[in-house]
Amino acid sequence: MKKISTSLFILALIIFSSCRKNFDSVSSKGDFSISVDTLLMDSVFTNIASRTYDFKIYNTSDKDIYISKIFLERGDQSYYRLNVDGTPGKVFENVMIHANDSIFVFVEVTADITQLSSPVYEEKLFVQDESITDYVLLTSFIKDADFYYPERFPDGSKDSLTLYTDPQTGETSKIAGFFLPDNTTFTADKPIVVYGHMAVPVGKTLTIEPGAHLYFHFNSGLIVWENASLKVNGTLGDEVIFEDDRMEPDFENKPGMWNFIWLREGSINNEINYAIIKNASVGLEVFPAGNNNPALVVKNTQIYNHSLVGIYGIATKIKAENLVMNNFGANAVRLQLGGHYDFKHCTIANFGNGIRNEDKAAFYASNFFDDYIEQTRYVNDLEQLNIANSIIYGISSIEYYIEKDTGAAFNYLIKNTLIKFDDPLNHFTGIPELDFTDTNHYQNILINQNPIFEDYNKNKMGIGDTSPCINFGDLNTALQVPLDILEKDRTIAPDLGAYQHMSFQ
């Protein structure tokens, strides 16, 4: 009998609690508020799902209420998708909100630009009770684009690129990707969205015209194959942009969002002019060319926000003019295993977060490569390293570091350049390659002077009108690069770096 009484008591509590909840719940009569009146959902590519956005509906009363109806203006024809307090759908009725509490409304969009009258896609999400009907204006911008991605085969596998075949075992190293079919030209007509690794095939050329915009999905990139070429033909104001495909403001400067632009061994005559390359792991990975010309000629180009390195050169040949770099996890420029390099009027900086030792300096060069797996050091001649009229600076004490192995040549000349090399404890004293008083290799060097950038936190790397870099450039070098990156004449009184000085006020 005692057990029966206890069970009846518990049952009565459940029934009482349930009845009380229903009794205290009333239909809302203007007893709610909404946290936003407009939900801006940024840009999204056609037929690609957006990220999830949210807002809240508040119960402003001391009683449990229910909202009569929450629904989209276009109903089932809407391209927006909702989740209200954990339940997906497009129409919701009698939605409970407890006293002085709130619920989340989550919103996503996937839209087809061909089905819209305007790329600005707006629709009202209504919240209705017995007294009022309020709404949130959902706004998104749907971008048309051309999509490039690996082919998917009937067995579920995807197209891939063979990067390397072991000559002894025949084993291959592959990466998800695809070859472009032929010589290809990208224009500014539509954005290019790349999934996987897009490759320029043997003997072909990818030409990218002014104003073109390439977006790379996570774990994607661009590869230029043997005897193939990349020609980037941007202009001032119509730069070619390479970046990730996340267009929300939170990802504007986020590094490591895609992989790289890789100029493989044997590619030829690669040229980049007026480009912006940002948010990858490695901006440009450059291997030896297939002819005697530079593997890469890069001019008037900005490289920002990479998780590892901005330009990584291996035993190659690079010519750079009016290059601007900032914000890297390791080096802005990393050159290994020798090669031939010529930097004129470049601004090479690294104000990226994190602790970096000297071999992660903004600028690093060596004539060797250490293979830690095989425990082998490879050496190769550094035929020439020329840096002139440039700035090498950053947040670390040592932002310039070069290393020599005596088993190979090491030729270098640095002149009319500002270098950050702060070594108060003389850790590097006695290293000949870092002796800035050696006039055979260092001429007219500014050491540890602040170049006074406009705002390095925002990658604004122009120098101010009180900078020590003003009129410190070598005139003969300036005559070879007569215009700065903004096409301002520098031949009268050349400053250091890619920019002639300016007033920030």
C-alpha positions as CSV (number, residue, x, y, z in Angstrom):
1,M,0.0,0.0,0.0
2,K,2.9,2.3,0.8
3,K,4.4,1.8,-2.7
4,I,1.0,2.4,-4.4
5,S,0.6,5.7,-2.5
6,T,4.1,6.9,-3.4
7,S,3.4,6.1,-7.1
8,L,0.1,7.9,-7.0
9,F,1.8,10.9,-5.4
10,I,4.5,11.1,-8.1
11,L,1.8,10.7,-10.8
12,A,-0.2,13.5,-9.3
13,L,2.8,15.8,-9.3
14,I,3.4,15.1,-13.0
15,I,-0.2,15.7,-13.9
16,F,-0.3,18.9,-11.7
17,S,2.9,20.2,-13.2
18,S,1.6,19.5,-16.8
19,C,-1.7,21.1,-16.2
20,R,-0.2,24.1,-14.5
21,K,2.1,24.7,-17.5
22,N,-0.8,24.6,-19.9
23,F,-2.9,26.8,-17.6
24,D,-0.2,29.4,-17.3
25,S,0.6,29.5,-21.0
26,V,-1.2,32.3,-22.8
27,S,-1.3,33.5,-26.4
28,S,1.0,36.4,-26.8
29,K,-0.6,39.8,-27.3
30,G,2.3,42.0,-28.1
31,D,4.4,40.3,-25.4
32,F,7.5,39.7,-27.5
33,S,10.4,41.6,-29.0
34,I,13.0,40.7,-31.7
35,S,16.7,41.2,-31.3
36,V,17.2,42.6,-34.8
37,D,15.1,44.2,-37.5
38,T,17.4,43.3,-40.3
39,L,19.6,40.2,-40.7
40,L,22.5,41.0,-43.0
41,M,23.8,37.7,-44.4
42,D,26.8,39.0,-46.4
43,S,27.6,37.5,-49.8
44,V,27.2,33.9,-50.9
45,F,27.8,32.2,-54.3
46,T,24.9,30.9,-56.3
47,N,23.7,27.4,-55.2
48,I,26.3,27.4,-52.3
49,A,24.9,27.3,-48.8
50,S,25.7,30.2,-46.6
51,R,26.9,29.9,-43.0
52,T,24.3,29.9,-40.3
53,Y,23.1,33.3,-38.9
54,D,20.8,33.8,-35.9
55,F,18.7,36.2,-33.9
56,K,16.5,35.9,-30.8
57,I,12.8,36.4,-30.0
58,Y,12.2,37.5,-26.4
59,N,9.2,36.9,-24.1
60,T,8.9,40.3,-22.4
61,S,6.2,39.1,-20.0
62,D,6.1,37.3,-16.6
63,K,4.1,34.4,-18.1
64,D,4.8,31.6,-20.5
65,I,3.5,32.7,-23.9
66,Y,3.2,31.2,-27.4
67,I,3.8,32.9,-30.6
68,S,0.9,32.2,-33.0
69,K,3.0,31.9,-36.2
70,I,6.6,32.4,-37.5
71,F,6.8,32.1,-41.3
72,L,8.7,33.2,-44.4
73,E,7.2,35.6,-46.8
74,R,7.6,33.2,-49.8
75,G,6.7,30.1,-47.8
76,D,7.8,26.9,-49.4
77,Q,9.2,28.8,-52.3
78,S,11.7,30.7,-50.1
79,Y,15.4,30.1,-50.6
80,Y,15.9,30.7,-46.9
81,R,15.9,27.9,-44.4
82,L,14.9,28.2,-40.7
83,N,15.4,26.4,-37.5
84,V,13.3,27.7,-34.6
85,D,14.4,26.6,-31.1
86,G,15.9,23.4,-32.5
87,T,13.1,22.5,-35.0
88,P,13.7,23.0,-38.8
89,G,11.0,24.2,-41.1
90,K,9.6,27.2,-42.9
91,V,6.3,27.7,-41.0
92,F,6.0,27.4,-37.2
93,E,2.8,27.7,-35.2
94,N,2.1,28.1,-31.5
95,V,5.8,28.5,-30.6
96,M,6.3,28.4,-26.8
97,I,8.6,30.9,-25.0
98,H,8.9,30.7,-21.3
99,A,8.4,33.8,-19.0
100,N,11.3,36.3,-19.3
101,D,13.1,33.9,-21.6
102,S,14.0,33.8,-25.3
103,I,14.4,31.4,-28.3
104,F,16.9,31.3,-31.1
105,V,16.0,31.5,-34.7
106,F,18.7,30.2,-37.1
107,V,18.7,31.2,-40.8
108,E,20.6,29.9,-43.8
109,V,20.3,30.6,-47.5
110,T,21.0,28.7,-50.7
111,A,19.8,30.6,-53.8
112,D,20.1,30.2,-57.6
113,I,21.0,33.5,-59.1
114,T,19.2,32.6,-62.4
115,Q,15.9,32.5,-60.4
116,L,16.3,35.9,-58.9
117,S,15.4,39.3,-60.4
118,S,18.3,40.9,-58.5
119,P,21.5,39.6,-56.8
120,V,20.2,41.4,-53.7
121,Y,17.8,38.8,-52.3
122,E,15.5,40.2,-49.6
123,E,12.6,38.5,-47.9
124,K,10.6,39.1,-44.7
125,L,10.4,36.6,-41.9
126,F,7.2,37.3,-40.0
127,V,6.6,36.9,-36.3
128,Q,2.8,37.0,-35.5
129,D,0.7,36.9,-32.4
130,E,-2.9,37.9,-31.6
131,S,-2.2,41.6,-31.5
132,I,0.8,42.4,-33.8
133,T,2.8,41.1,-36.7
134,D,6.4,42.0,-36.7
135,Y,9.1,41.0,-39.1
136,V,12.9,40.6,-39.7
137,L,14.2,41.6,-43.1
138,L,16.5,38.9,-44.3
139,T,19.1,40.3,-46.8
140,S,21.8,38.4,-48.7
141,F,23.8,39.1,-51.8
142,I,23.9,36.2,-54.2
143,K,27.0,36.2,-56.5
144,D,27.1,34.5,-59.8
145,A,30.3,32.6,-60.4
146,D,32.0,30.0,-62.5
147,F,32.9,26.9,-60.5
148,Y,35.9,24.6,-61.1
149,Y,36.2,21.3,-59.3
150,P,37.4,17.7,-59.7
151,E,35.2,15.4,-61.6
152,R,33.4,12.8,-59.5
153,F,33.4,9.3,-60.9
154,P,30.5,6.7,-60.7
155,D,32.3,4.7,-58.0
156,G,32.3,7.9,-55.8
157,S,36.0,8.7,-56.2
158,K,37.2,12.1,-57.5
159,D,39.7,13.2,-60.1
160,S,43.3,13.6,-58.8
161,L,46.7,14.9,-59.8
162,T,49.8,12.8,-59.6
163,L,52.5,14.9,-58.0
164,Y,55.3,12.3,-57.8
165,T,56.0,8.7,-58.8
166,D,58.7,6.8,-57.0
167,P,61.0,5.5,-59.7
168,Q,61.9,2.4,-57.6
169,T,58.6,1.3,-56.2
170,G,56.2,2.9,-58.7
171,E,54.2,4.3,-55.8
172,T,52.5,7.6,-56.5
173,S,51.7,10.7,-54.4
174,K,48.4,12.3,-55.4
175,I,46.3,15.3,-54.5
176,A,42.7,16.0,-55.2
177,G,42.5,18.1,-58.3
178,F,42.1,18.5,-62.0
179,F,43.8,19.9,-65.1
180,L,42.3,22.8,-67.1
181,P,41.5,21.4,-70.6
182,D,43.7,23.8,-72.6
183,N,45.0,27.3,-72.7
184,T,42.6,29.2,-70.5
185,T,41.7,32.8,-69.9
186,F,39.9,34.1,-66.8
187,T,38.3,37.6,-67.0
188,A,36.5,39.8,-64.6
189,D,33.1,38.8,-66.0
190,K,32.4,36.3,-63.2
191,P,34.2,35.3,-60.1
192,I,36.1,32.0,-60.3
193,V,35.5,29.5,-57.4
194,V,37.9,26.6,-57.1
195,Y,37.4,23.4,-55.3
196,G,40.4,21.1,-55.0
197,H,43.6,21.9,-56.9
198,M,43.3,23.5,-60.3
199,A,46.3,22.8,-62.5
200,V,47.7,24.4,-65.7
201,P,48.6,21.3,-67.9
202,V,51.9,20.7,-69.6
203,G,52.7,23.2,-72.3
204,K,49.6,25.4,-71.6
205,T,49.1,28.9,-70.3
206,L,46.6,30.3,-67.8
207,T,46.0,34.0,-68.4
208,I,44.2,36.1,-65.9
209,E,42.9,39.4,-67.0
210,P,42.5,42.7,-65.0
211,G,39.9,42.6,-62.3
212,A,39.5,38.9,-62.2
213,H,38.7,37.4,-58.8
214,L,39.6,33.8,-57.8
215,Y,38.2,32.3,-54.7
216,F,39.6,29.0,-53.3
217,H,37.8,26.6,-51.1
218,F,39.5,25.1,-48.0
219,N,42.3,22.7,-49.0
220,S,42.4,24.0,-52.6
221,G,45.0,25.7,-54.7
222,L,46.5,26.5,-58.1
223,I,49.4,24.5,-59.6
224,V,51.4,25.3,-62.7
225,W,52.9,22.2,-64.4
226,E,56.0,21.5,-66.4
227,N,56.5,23.8,-69.4
228,A,53.3,25.6,-68.4
229,S,52.9,29.3,-67.6
230,L,50.8,31.6,-65.4
231,K,50.2,35.1,-66.7
232,V,48.5,37.5,-64.2
233,N,47.8,40.8,-66.0
234,G,46.3,43.0,-63.3
235,T,46.4,46.8,-63.4
236,L,46.2,49.5,-60.8
237,G,42.6,49.6,-59.5
238,D,41.8,46.3,-61.3
239,E,44.1,44.0,-59.4
240,V,43.7,40.2,-59.8
241,I,42.7,38.9,-56.4
242,F,43.4,35.4,-55.1
243,E,41.7,34.6,-51.7
244,D,39.5,32.1,-49.9
245,D,35.8,31.6,-50.6
246,R,34.6,32.6,-47.1
247,M,33.2,36.1,-47.6
248,E,32.1,36.9,-44.1
249,P,33.9,39.8,-42.4
250,D,35.3,37.5,-39.7
251,F,37.3,35.8,-42.4
252,E,38.6,38.9,-44.1
253,N,42.2,38.5,-42.8
254,K,42.2,34.9,-41.6
255,P,45.3,32.9,-42.7
256,G,45.5,29.3,-43.9
257,M,42.0,29.3,-45.6
258,W,43.4,27.7,-48.8
259,N,46.7,26.1,-49.8
260,F,49.0,27.8,-52.3
261,I,49.9,28.9,-55.8
262,W,52.6,26.3,-56.7
263,L,54.9,26.9,-59.7
264,R,56.2,23.4,-60.0
265,E,59.7,22.5,-61.2
266,G,59.9,23.0,-65.0
267,S,57.2,25.7,-65.3
268,I,58.3,28.6,-67.4
269,N,57.9,32.4,-67.8
270,N,55.5,32.9,-64.9
271,E,54.5,36.6,-64.6
272,I,52.4,38.3,-61.9
273,N,51.6,42.0,-62.1
274,Y,49.2,43.9,-59.9
275,A,47.8,41.0,-57.9
276,I,46.6,40.6,-54.3
277,I,47.3,37.2,-52.8
278,K,45.9,36.6,-49.3
279,N,44.8,34.1,-46.6
280,A,46.5,31.0,-47.9
281,S,49.1,28.7,-46.2
282,V,51.8,29.7,-48.8
283,G,51.2,32.5,-51.2
284,L,53.7,31.5,-53.9
285,E,55.8,28.3,-53.9
286,V,58.4,28.6,-56.6
287,F,60.6,25.8,-57.9
288,P,63.3,25.8,-60.6
289,A,62.2,26.9,-64.0
290,G,62.3,24.8,-67.2
291,N,64.5,27.4,-69.0
292,N,67.1,30.1,-68.1
293,N,64.5,32.8,-67.6
294,P,63.2,33.7,-64.1
295,A,60.7,31.1,-62.8
296,L,58.7,34.1,-61.6
297,V,58.6,37.8,-62.3
298,V,56.4,39.4,-59.8
299,K,55.6,43.2,-59.8
300,N,53.3,45.6,-58.1
301,T,51.8,42.8,-56.0
302,Q,50.6,42.5,-52.4
303,I,50.9,39.3,-50.4
304,Y,49.2,39.2,-47.0
305,N,48.0,37.0,-44.2
306,H,49.4,33.5,-44.9
307,S,49.7,30.9,-42.1
308,L,53.3,29.9,-43.2
309,V,55.2,31.8,-45.9
310,G,54.5,34.5,-48.4
311,I,57.0,33.5,-51.1
312,Y,58.9,30.2,-50.8
313,G,61.7,29.7,-53.3
314,I,63.7,26.5,-53.8
315,A,66.9,26.7,-55.9
316,T,65.0,28.9,-58.3
317,K,65.2,32.4,-60.0
318,I,62.8,35.2,-58.9
319,K,62.7,38.8,-59.9
320,A,60.5,41.1,-57.7
321,E,59.7,44.8,-58.0
322,N,57.2,46.9,-56.0
323,L,56.4,43.9,-53.9
324,V,54.4,44.5,-50.6
325,M,54.2,41.8,-47.9
326,N,52.9,41.5,-44.4
327,N,51.5,39.1,-41.7
328,F,52.9,35.6,-41.9
329,G,53.1,32.7,-39.5
330,A,56.8,32.1,-40.5
331,N,58.6,34.1,-43.2
332,A,57.5,36.7,-45.7
333,V,60.2,35.5,-48.0
334,R,62.0,32.1,-47.6
335,L,64.7,31.2,-50.1
336,Q,66.5,27.9,-49.7
337,L,69.0,25.7,-51.6
338,G,70.6,28.7,-53.5
339,G,69.3,30.2,-56.7
340,H,69.2,33.6,-58.2
341,Y,67.1,36.5,-56.7
342,D,66.6,40.1,-57.4
343,F,64.5,42.4,-55.2
344,K,64.0,46.0,-56.0
345,H,61.8,48.5,-54.2
346,C,60.1,45.9,-52.1
347,T,58.4,46.2,-48.7
348,I,58.9,42.9,-46.9
349,A,57.4,43.0,-43.4
350,N,56.0,40.6,-40.9
351,F,53.8,41.8,-38.1
352,G,52.1,38.4,-37.7
353,N,51.4,37.1,-34.2
354,G,53.5,34.5,-32.6
355,I,57.1,33.9,-31.5
356,R,59.6,33.5,-34.4
357,N,63.3,32.7,-34.2
358,E,65.8,33.9,-36.7
359,D,65.2,31.3,-39.3
360,K,61.5,32.6,-39.3
361,A,62.6,36.1,-40.0
362,A,60.6,38.2,-42.5
363,F,63.4,37.6,-45.0
364,Y,65.5,34.4,-44.9
365,A,67.9,32.9,-47.4
366,S,70.4,30.0,-47.5
367,N,72.3,27.9,-50.0
368,F,71.3,24.6,-48.4
369,F,68.3,22.5,-47.5
370,D,68.1,20.2,-44.5
371,D,66.1,17.0,-45.1
372,Y,65.3,16.0,-41.5
373,I,63.6,12.7,-42.6
374,E,66.6,11.5,-44.5
375,Q,69.0,13.4,-42.2
376,T,70.7,14.8,-45.2
377,R,71.8,18.4,-46.1
378,Y,71.7,19.4,-49.7
379,V,73.7,22.4,-50.9
380,N,73.5,24.5,-54.0
381,D,75.1,27.7,-55.2
382,L,73.4,30.9,-54.3
383,E,74.4,32.5,-57.6
384,Q,73.2,35.9,-56.6
385,L,71.0,37.6,-54.0
386,N,70.4,41.3,-54.8
387,I,68.2,43.5,-52.6
388,A,68.1,47.2,-53.3
389,N,66.0,50.2,-52.2
390,S,63.9,48.0,-50.0
391,I,62.5,47.6,-46.5
392,I,62.8,44.5,-44.3
393,Y,61.0,45.0,-41.1
394,G,58.5,43.5,-38.6
395,I,57.6,42.8,-35.0
396,S,60.5,40.4,-34.1
397,S,64.0,41.5,-33.2
398,I,65.6,39.7,-36.1
399,E,63.7,40.1,-39.4
400,Y,66.6,39.5,-41.8
401,Y,68.7,36.3,-41.6
402,I,70.9,34.6,-44.2
403,E,72.9,31.4,-43.7
404,K,75.8,30.0,-45.7
405,D,77.1,26.5,-46.1
406,T,80.8,26.6,-47.2
407,G,80.1,23.7,-49.6
408,A,78.5,26.0,-52.2
409,A,78.8,29.6,-53.5
410,F,77.1,32.4,-51.6
411,N,76.9,35.7,-53.5
412,Y,74.9,38.6,-52.2
413,L,74.7,42.4,-52.3
414,I,72.3,44.4,-50.2
415,K,72.2,48.1,-50.7
416,N,70.1,51.1,-49.8
417,T,67.8,49.0,-47.6
418,L,66.3,49.4,-44.2
419,I,66.9,46.2,-42.1
420,K,65.4,45.2,-38.7
421,F,68.3,43.4,-36.9
422,D,68.3,44.1,-33.2
423,D,70.9,42.0,-31.5
424,P,71.8,43.8,-28.2
425,L,73.4,40.6,-26.7
426,N,75.6,40.1,-29.8
427,H,74.4,36.5,-30.3
428,F,75.2,36.8,-34.0
429,T,78.5,38.7,-33.8
430,G,81.2,37.0,-35.8
431,I,78.9,35.7,-38.5
432,P,80.5,37.2,-41.7
433,E,77.2,37.1,-43.7
434,L,75.6,39.3,-41.0
435,D,78.4,41.9,-40.8
436,F,76.6,45.0,-42.0
437,T,79.9,47.0,-41.9
438,D,81.2,44.7,-44.8
439,T,80.9,47.2,-47.7
440,N,81.5,44.4,-50.2
441,H,78.1,43.0,-49.4
442,Y,76.2,45.8,-47.5
443,Q,76.1,49.4,-48.8
444,N,74.1,52.3,-47.4
445,I,72.1,50.2,-44.9
446,L,69.7,51.6,-42.3
447,I,69.6,49.4,-39.2
448,N,66.6,49.2,-36.8
449,Q,64.9,52.4,-37.8
450,N,61.2,52.5,-37.8
451,P,59.9,53.0,-41.4
452,I,56.7,54.5,-40.1
453,F,54.0,52.5,-41.9
454,E,50.5,53.9,-42.2
455,D,48.8,51.0,-40.4
456,Y,50.5,47.6,-40.5
457,N,47.6,46.1,-38.6
458,K,45.4,46.8,-41.6
459,N,48.1,45.9,-44.2
460,K,48.5,49.6,-45.1
461,M,52.2,49.5,-45.7
462,G,52.9,53.0,-47.2
463,I,55.5,55.1,-45.4
464,G,54.7,58.4,-43.7
465,D,56.2,61.8,-44.5
466,T,58.6,61.6,-41.5
467,S,60.0,58.2,-42.4
468,P,63.8,57.7,-42.5
469,C,63.2,55.8,-45.8
470,I,62.5,59.1,-47.6
471,N,65.1,59.9,-50.4
472,F,67.3,57.1,-49.2
473,G,67.0,55.1,-52.4
474,D,69.7,54.5,-55.0
475,L,68.8,56.5,-58.1
476,N,70.2,54.0,-60.6
477,T,67.9,51.3,-59.1
478,A,65.0,53.7,-59.1
479,L,65.5,54.3,-62.8
480,Q,65.0,50.6,-63.4
481,V,61.6,50.8,-61.5
482,P,60.6,54.4,-62.2
483,L,57.0,54.2,-60.8
484,D,56.0,53.0,-57.4
485,I,53.1,50.6,-56.8
486,L,50.6,53.4,-57.0
487,E,52.3,54.6,-60.3
488,K,53.8,57.6,-58.6
489,D,57.1,58.7,-60.2
490,R,60.1,58.0,-58.0
491,T,63.0,59.1,-60.3
492,I,63.5,62.5,-58.7
493,A,64.1,61.4,-55.1
494,P,63.5,57.7,-54.6
495,D,62.3,56.4,-51.2
496,L,62.8,52.9,-49.9
497,G,60.1,50.2,-50.4
498,A,57.3,49.9,-52.8
499,Y,55.7,53.2,-51.9
500,Q,56.9,56.8,-52.2
501,H,56.1,58.5,-48.9
502,M,52.7,60.1,-48.3
503,S,50.8,62.0,-45.7
504,F,48.4,60.0,-43.6
505,Q,46.3,62.9,-42.5
